[in-house]
Amino acid sequence: MHKHLCRLSSVWVRSPIYYVTVCTFNRQPILACHACAAILIREWQNAYEQRGWKIGAYVIMPDHVHFLCTPTQEALSLSIFVGSWKEWTAKTIQKVTTDVKRVWQKEFFDHVLRNEESYQEKLAYIWNNPVRAGLVEHQDTWPFFGHVHFDNI
């Protein structure tokens, strides 16, 4: 790989907001149900007290999730936080969907939002994801989206 195309080893942003995407294993369409959504949302709600991460906007799609998050001063790294979140949610999802052996893909995608324009673009992407996917005609009719600790900065 060309040296100029390498991923940055670190980014210094005073109060970073991350855009995160996590996909199900083999893109299984298992998430867009009320039982799974409740599990995911409950773990996002607990993220602040348990891991020091605040969760903003999110959307739960059948085979992936997008969410915004920001660390507190005491937060664990993003990789540890997302890994723990995947572990907690997988164990509980496997209990309610007994035919699912593996819930999440190994990797996840993250992007640091560097300015207000980038934030607004990702927020619009999150809200409009169900419409783009052809699941609903209007974003507000999709039942699996919202925000947890912050809705706009």
CORLIN-V654795 format. One record per helix or strand. SS is the DSSP state (alpha for helix, beta for strand). FROM is the first residue (numbers start at 1). TO is the last residue. If there is no record, write none. Layout:
ss=SS from=FROM to=TO
ss=SS from=FROM to=TO
This chain:
ss=alpha from=3 to=5
ss=beta from=17 to=24
ss=alpha from=25 to=27
ss=alpha from=34 to=51
ss=beta from=53 to=60
ss=beta from=64 to=71
ss=alpha from=78 to=96
ss=beta from=104 to=104
ss=beta from=109 to=113
ss=alpha from=116 to=132
ss=alpha from=139 to=141
ss=beta from=145 to=147
